[in-house]
Each structure stands twice: as structure tokens, then as C-alpha cells.
Amino acid sequence: MLKVEEVIVVEGRYDKNALSQVVDAVILETGGFGIFNDRQKQKLLRTLAEKRGLIVLTDSDGAGFVIRNFIKGCVDPAYVRHAYIPDIRGKERRKSAPSKEGKLGVEGMRPQVLLEALRRAGASVNEGSEQTPAITKADLYARGLSGGEGSAQKRRALQSRLDLPEHLSADALLDVLNALMSREEFYDLEL
């Protein structure tokens, strides 16, 4: 599995699931058109873009390009790269009918196609050299941010202090923390 340094932005959870089987990366979902009204997520995208860079990987249909263009307008283009999948006709396995335009989305692409799209976009790929230790669920637990009494309140307080969206799950918070800081910096945070 290839490690991608940039944060990859996809439309939805099925796209995220398909991509997470191919690369080790922080992958954020736009929630489709939900990104248009979600100021917190827009701010998070800008923060992550400045810290790690973004790669936008949306479907090749009209809706995917509307979302891609919206992100182009709300995040400094200097921090954004665009990965494009080819137009391939068909339908995803989980669907009973093809999409409106009859094209496969990110979730329907073969792993090699996704990897090639990321490489063409200029993704910073690390093919297995030494990795810095990541913040884990055990670290969240050790710091009282999950699995214990008052952990949800502690997570919300940390999210507020770091100016992160309030509705991040513990898993999503873990992804964002790993994108923003090292494990050492996490342990240096005052909670």
C-alpha cells in the first residue's frame, strides 16, 4: 500500500472506502453538495491544504466537476492538485442502475486506475521507507479523548481549541490530528 502525504478529498463514503484500500492517506469526504453550506468543513479543507496539500479526486460526471470547482474557489489553488479518473461507462456493483450520466465514479474504478490518477496529479508517494509513528486510537484513549467518562466533552473542547468542526467522530478526529501534527506534538498538547 502506498502512503500519500497530501490529504485526498472525495465526494462520499464509498469513494473513501475504495481509495482507503489502495492508499494510506488522510481521506476526507465532502458529503457531496453538503460541502457548499458546511463552513467548518471548508475551513478544515483550507487548514489541511496549507499544512499538507490537497488532492481533489471527484467523479468524472457533472456533479463531480461542480464540487471540484467549488473547492477550487474556497481553497488557495497553490495548495491543491487535481486527480482525474477516466470516463468509463458502467455502474457500480452496489447500485441497481447506472448513474444519471452512465459513468463509473471513484468507487467503481480499479485500484490501478486510482493509483495512476494520483500519480498523474503529482501525489507525494512514499513506497514504504521509514514512517513516523502516527497518533493511534490508543493515544486518544490514553489522553482521555475516547472510551472513557467525559471523553466526548474532552474531544469537543480540543476540537474547539484547534478550530476543527464540532461533529468529527473520534476516527475522523484521529485522521485530522495525524494530518495536522506529529505524535510528539499531540502529547505536548495541554488538554
N, C-alpha and C positions, 0 to 999 in steps of 0.2 A: 504494500500500500504506500502510495506517495504522500508525503507531507507537503501541504501547500501553505505558505506563510501568510498570504493575503486572506482576508475574510471573503467568503463566497456568498453572494446574495442570490437566492432563488425565490420563485413565486410561492410555493407551498410545501406541505409536509411530505408529499410523495416524491417531489423533486429532491428534497433534503435527504430522504431515505435512500433514494437511488445513488445520489452523489456520495453519501457517507460510506457506502460500500466500496467506493473506488478510491477516495482520498481521505487523508487525515487532515482535517481543516475545521476552522470555525465556519459553520454554515448557518446563515440567518434567513428566515422566511419573511417575505413582505406581507404575507397574508393576502396575496392578490391585490385587488384595488384598495384593500384596507390601509395600505401604506399612505394613500392620499390624505387621509384625515388623522393619521397617527403621528402627532408632532414628536412624541417621545421616541418612537422608533426612527423617525427622520433624524433626530438629534443623535441617537445612538449610531446610526449609519455614518454621520459626519465624524463623530468621535473615533469610531473604529477605522474609518478611512484615513484619518490623519495619523493614527497610531500604526496601522498595519497595511493599509491599502485595501481596496475593494476590487473584487471581480464580479461583475454582474453577469449572471447566466440565466436568462429567461427563455421561455418557449419562443419558437420562431413564428408564432401566429401574431395577429394584430394586437391582442391583449398583452402579450409579452413585450411588444415594442412600445406600447403605451406606458407600461410600468418602467421599462428601461429608460425611456425618455424623461419620465418624471424624476427618476433617480439622477439622471444627468443634470437636471435643473436644481436639485436640492443638495448635491454633494459637489465639492470642488473637483472639477474634472482632472486636476493634476494627480489626484489620489485614486482615480477609477480606471479600471481596464474592463473591456467588454469581451466576453466569450460568446461565440455564436454556434448554435447547433445547426446542422443542415435541415433543409425542408425534406422530410421523409413522410410520405403518405402512409396512413395506417391508424390503428387505435391501440391504446394501452390495454394490457391484459385485464386490469381491474374494471374497465369500463365496458358497458354493453354496446355502446355505439361510438363511432369516431367523434372527435371534437367538431365544432362548427365548421372549421376550415379543413378538416380531414387530415391534419398533420400530427405527427407524434410530438410530444413535449419532452422536456428534460427527463422525466421519469421513464419514458419509453425508449431512450437511447441506450445502445450497447455501451458497456464500460469504456471500451477503446475510443469510441466517438467522443465521450465526455472528456477523457484524458487529452485527446488531441485538441479539442476546443479550448481547454485550459492552457495547454502549451502554446497554441497559436496566439492566445491573448497575452502571453508573456508571464504566466504564473511563475512565482519563485518556488521551484520544486526542489525538495530535499529528498534524495532517494536512499535514505537510511543511514546517514552519518550520525554522529553523536547528537542526542537530543537533550535539551534542558528538561529537568523534571517539571511536570505540569502540576497545577493545582488539581487535587482529586476530591471526590466525594468524602473521603476520609478526612481531608483537610477541612472541608466545610463542617463536618461533624466535630472535629477537634476544636474548632473555633466557635462552636455553639450556633452555627448557621443552618444546621439541618439535623433532623432526627431527635431533637430534644425539646424540652419545655421552653417556650418563648423563642424558638429558633425562627419562626416566621416573622416575628416582630423585629428580631435582630437583622434578618435579611432585608426587610423593608427599610430599616434605619440605614444600613450600609448602602443600599441602592439609592436612597435619597441623598446620602452624603457624597456618593460618586456620581450623582446626577444621571442615574440609569432609570429606565422605565420601571414603574412600580409593579407591573404584573408579570415579571420574569419568574418562571418556575426555578426551582433550585438547580435543575440541569441547565437551563438557559443561562442562569447567573454564572454557573461554572464555566460555560463556553465564553461568556463575555469577559469574566475575570482573567481567563487564560489568554485572551486576545489583548487585554489592557496591561497586564503586569506579570512579573515573574512570581514564582512560588515564594521566593525570599521577600519580595515586596508585599505579597499578600500577608505573610506572617508579621511584617512590620506595621501593618495597618492597626490603628487603635480601634477596637470595637466597643 
